[in-house]
Amino acid sequence: MRIHRDRLDPGPPVLAEVRTAYGPAVARWRGDLADAPGRYRVEWTIDEERAAVRTVSGVGPGIRCEGQLLVLRGEFDGEAVPRVGGAIVLLDLPGRPPGPLELAVPREHVELYPCRT
């Protein structure tokens, strides 16, 4: 997913404030701390033991912060991993039925692995 990283909170843990096409997020930054703010392509990884998953209806992709939680809304195809828009979220959901879902995760348990764009 393409993001714009605005700033880093040096932590620990190091948290990045980012903007996405689906909304703002705060998550652990797994890139070089010396990297400048700007555009990045990132992979999202979520600690599945910390994720609260619920079925939602009639909504498109979205990302938002609720206090210390990061909430991601997307689609699960029933076989692989969830997607937020076109971006894959690295999280295993065995036995989960396909359809729209929402993941609520403490922000320090969501990691962003960047590639500079």
Contact map, one row per residue, 1 for C-alpha under 8 A:
111000000000000000010000000000000000000011100000000000000000000000000000000000000000011100000000000000000000000000000
111100000000000000011000000000000000001111000000000000000000000000000000000000000000000000000000000000000000000000000
111110000000000001111000000000000000001111000000000000000000000000000000000000000000000000000000000000000000000000000
011111000000000001110000000000000000111100000000000000000000000000000000000000000000000000000000000000000000000000000
001111100000000111100000000000000000111100000000000000000000000000000000000000000000000000000000000000000000000000000
000111110000000111100000000000000000110000000000000000000000000000000000000000000000000000000000000000000000000000000
000011111000000111000000000000000000100000000000000000000000000000000000000000000000000000000000000000000000000000000
000001111100011110000000000010000000000000000000000000000000000000000000000000000000000000000000000000000000000000000
000000111110011110000000000000000000000000000000000000000000000000000000000000000000000000000000000000000000000000000
000000011111111000000000000000000000000000000000000000000000000000000000000000000000000000000000000000000000000000000
000000001111111000000000000000000000000000000000000000000000000000000000000000000000000000000000000000000000000000000
000000000111111000000000000000000000000000000000000000000000000000000000000000000000000000000000000000000000000000000
000000000111111000000000000100000000000000000000000000000000000000000000000000000000000000000000000000000001000000000
000000011111111100000000000110000000000000000000000000000000000000000000000000000000000000000000000000000000000000000
000000011111111110000000011110000000000000000000000000000000000000000000000000000000000000000000000000000001000000000
000011111000011111000000011110000000000000000000000000000000000000000000000000000000000000000000000000000000000000000
000011111000001111100001111000000000000000000000000000000000000000000000000000000000000000000000000000000000000000000
001111100000000111110001110000000000000000000000000000000000000000000000000000000000000000000000000000000000000000000
001111000000000011111011100000000000000000000000000000000000000000000000000000000000000000000000000000000000000000000
111100000000000001111111100000000000000000000000000000000000001000000000000000000000000000000000000000000000000000000
011000000000000000111110000000000000000000000000000000000000000000000000000000000000000000000000000000000000000000000
000000000000000000011111000000000000000000000000000000000000111000000000000000000000100000000000000000000000000000000
000000000000000000111111100000000000000000000000000000000000011100000000000000000000000000000000000000000000000000000
000000000000000011110111110000000000000000000000000000000000001110000000000000000000000000000000000000000000000000000
000000000000000011110011111000000000000000000000000000000000001110000100000000000000000000000000000000000000000000000
000000000000001111000001111100000000000000000000000000000000000010000100000000000000000000000000000000000010000000000
000000000000001110000000111110000000000000000000000000000000000000000100000000000000000000000000000000000011111100000
000000000000111100000000011111000000000000000000000000000000000000000000000000000000000000000000000000000011111100000
000000010000011100000000001111100000000000000000000000000000000000000000000000000000000000000000000000000000001110000
000000000000000000000000000111110000000000000000000000000000000000000000000000000000000000000000000000000000001111000
000000000000000000000000000011111010000000000000000000000000000000000000000000000000000000000000000000000000000111000
000000000000000000000000000001111110000000000000000000000000000000000000000000000000000000000000000000000000000000000
000000000000000000000000000000111110000000000000000000000000000000000000000000000000000000000000000000000000000000000
000000000000000000000000000000011111000000000000000000000000000000000000000000000000000000000000000000000000000000000
000000000000000000000000000000111111100000000000000000000000000000000000000000000000000000000000000000000000000000000
000000000000000000000000000000000111110000000000000000000000000000000000000000000000000000000000000000000000000000000
000111100000000000000000000000000011111000000000000000000000000000000000000000000000000000000000000000000000000000000
000111000000000000000000000000000001111100000000000000000000000000000000000000000000000000000000000000000000000000000
011110000000000000000000000000000000111110000000000000000000000000000000000000000000000000000000000000000000000000011
011110000000000000000000000000000000011111000000000000000000000000000000000000000000000000000000000000000000000001111
111000000000000000000000000000000000001111100000000000000000000000000000000000000000000000000000000000000000000001111
111000000000000000000000000000000000000111110000000000000000000000000000000000000000000000000000000000000000000111100
100000000000000000000000000000000000000011111000000000000000000000000000000000000000001111000000000000000000000111000
000000000000000000000000000000000000000001111100000000000000000000000000000000000000000111000000000000000000011110000
000000000000000000000000000000000000000000111110000000000000000000000000000000000000000011100000000000000000011110000
000000000000000000000000000000000000000000011111001000000000000000000000000000000000000011100000000000001000111000000
000000000000000000000000000000000000000000001111111000000000000000000000000000000000000000100000000000000000110000000
000000000000000000000000000000000000000000000111111000000000000000000000000000000000000000110000000000000000000000000
000000000000000000000000000000000000000000000011111000000000000000000000000000000000000000000000000000000000000000000
000000000000000000000000000000000000000000000011111100000000000000000000000000000000000000000000000000001100100000000
000000000000000000000000000000000000000000000111111110000000000000000000000000000000000000000000000000111100000000000
000000000000000000000000000000000000000000000000011111000000000000000000000000000000000000000000000000111000000000000
000000000000000000000000000000000000000000000000001111100000000000000000000000000000000000000000000011110000000000000
000000000000000000000000000000000000000000000000000111110000000000000000000000000000000000000000000011100000000000000
000000000000000000000000000000000000000000000000000011111000000000000000000000000000000000000000001111000000000000000
000000000000000000000000000000000000000000000000000001111110000000000000000000000000000000000000000111000000000000000
000000000000000000000000000000000000000000000000000000111110000000000000000000000000000000000000000110000000000000000
000000000000000000000000000000000000000000000000000000011111000000000000000000000000000000000000000100000000000000000
000000000000000000000000000000000000000000000000000000011111100000000000100000000000000000000000000100000000000000000
000000000000000000000000000000000000000000000000000000000111110000000000110000000000100000000000000000000000000000000
000000000000000000000100000000000000000000000000000000000011111000000001111000000001100000000000000000000000000000000
000000000000000000000110000000000000000000000000000000000001111100000011110000000001100000000000000000000000000000000
000000000000000000010111100000000000000000000000000000000000111110000111100000000000000000000000000000000000000000000
000000000000000000000011100000000000000000000000000000000000011111000111000000000000000000000000000000000000000000000
000000000000000000000001110000000000000000000000000000000000001111111110000000000000000000000000000000000000000000000
000000000000000000000000000000000000000000000000000000000000000111111110000000000000000000000000000000000000000000000
000000000000000000000000000000000000000000000000000000000000000011111000000000000000000000000000000000000000000000000
000000000000000000000000000000000000000000000000000000000000000011111100000000000000000000000000000000000110000000000
000000000000000000000000000000000000000000000000000000000000000011111110000000000000000000000000000000011110000000000
000000000000000000000000111000000000000000000000000000000000001111011111000000000000000000000000000000111110010000000
000000000000000000000000000000000000000000000000000000000000011111001111100000000000000000000000000001111000000000000
000000000000000000000000000000000000000000000000000000000000111100000111110000000001000000000000000001110000000000000
000000000000000000000000000000000000000000000000000000000011111000000011111000000001000000000000000111100000000000000
000000000000000000000000000000000000000000000000000000000001110000000001111100000111100000000000000111000000000000000
000000000000000000000000000000000000000000000000000000000000100000000000111110000111100000000000011110000000000000000
000000000000000000000000000000000000000000000000000000000000000000000000011111111110000000000000111110000000000000000
000000000000000000000000000000000000000000000000000000000000000000000000001111111100000000000000111000000000000000000
000000000000000000000000000000000000000000000000000000000000000000000000000111111000000000000011111000000000000000000
000000000000000000000000000000000000000000000000000000000000000000000000000111111000000000000000010000000000000000000
000000000000000000000000000000000000000000000000000000000000000000000000000111111100000000011000000000000000000000000
000000000000000000000000000000000000000000000000000000000000000000000000000111111110000111111000000000000000000000000
000000000000000000000000000000000000000000000000000000000000000000000000011110011111000111100000000000000000000000000
000000000000000000000000000000000000000000000000000000000000000000000000011100001111111110000000000000000000000000000
000000000000000000000000000000000000000000000000000000000000110000000001111000000111111110000000000000000000000000000
000000000000000000000100000000000000000000000000000000000001110000000000011000000011111000000000000000000000000000000
100000000000000000000000000000000000000000000000000000000000000000000000000000000011111100000000000000000000000000000
100000000000000000000000000000000000000000100000000000000000000000000000000000000011111110000000000000000000000000000
100000000000000000000000000000000000000000110000000000000000000000000000000000001111011111000000000000000000000000000
000000000000000000000000000000000000000000111100000000000000000000000000000000001111001111100000000000000000000000000
000000000000000000000000000000000000000000111100000000000000000000000000000000001100000111110000000000000000000000000
000000000000000000000000000000000000000000001111000000000000000000000000000000001100000011111000000000000000000000000
000000000000000000000000000000000000000000000001000000000000000000000000000000011000000001111100000000000000000000000
000000000000000000000000000000000000000000000000000000000000000000000000000000011000000000111111000000000000000000000
000000000000000000000000000000000000000000000000000000000000000000000000000000000000000000011111000000000000000000000
000000000000000000000000000000000000000000000000000000000000000000000000000001000000000000001111100000000000000000000
000000000000000000000000000000000000000000000000000000000000000000000000000001000000000000001111110000000000000000000
000000000000000000000000000000000000000000000000000000000000000000000000000111000000000000000011111000000000000000000
000000000000000000000000000000000000000000000000000000000000000000000000001111100000000000000001111100000000000000000
000000000000000000000000000000000000000000000000000000100000000000000000001111000000000000000000111110000000000000000
000000000000000000000000000000000000000000000000000000111110000000000000111100000000000000000000011111000000000000000
000000000000000000000000000000000000000000000000000011111000000000000000111100000000000000000000001111100000000000000
000000000000000000000000000000000000000000000000000011110000000000000011110000000000000000000000000111110000000000000
000000000000000000000000000000000000000000000000001111000000000000000111100000000000000000000000000011111000000000000
000000000000000000000000000000000000000000000000001110000000000000001111000000000000000000000000000001111100000000000
000000000000000000000000000000000000000000000100011100000000000000001110000000000000000000000000000000111110110000000
000000000000000000000000000000000000000000000000011000000000000000011100000000000000000000000000000000011111110000000
000000000000000000000000011100000000000000000000000000000000000000011100000000000000000000000000000000001111110000000
000000000000101000000000001100000000000000000000000000000000000000000000000000000000000000000000000000000111111000000
000000000000000000000000001100000000000000000110010000000000000000000000000000000000000000000000000000001111111000000
000000000000000000000000001100000000000000011110000000000000000000000100000000000000000000000000000000001111111100000
000000000000000000000000001111000000000000011100000000000000000000000000000000000000000000000000000000000001111110000
000000000000000000000000001111100000000001111000000000000000000000000000000000000000000000000000000000000000011111000
000000000000000000000000000011100000000001111000000000000000000000000000000000000000000000000000000000000000001111100
000000000000000000000000000001100000000111100000000000000000000000000000000000000000000000000000000000000000000111110
000000000000000000000000000000000000000111000000000000000000000000000000000000000000000000000000000000000000000011111
000000000000000000000000000000000000001110000000000000000000000000000000000000000000000000000000000000000000000001111
000000000000000000000000000000000000001110000000000000000000000000000000000000000000000000000000000000000000000000111
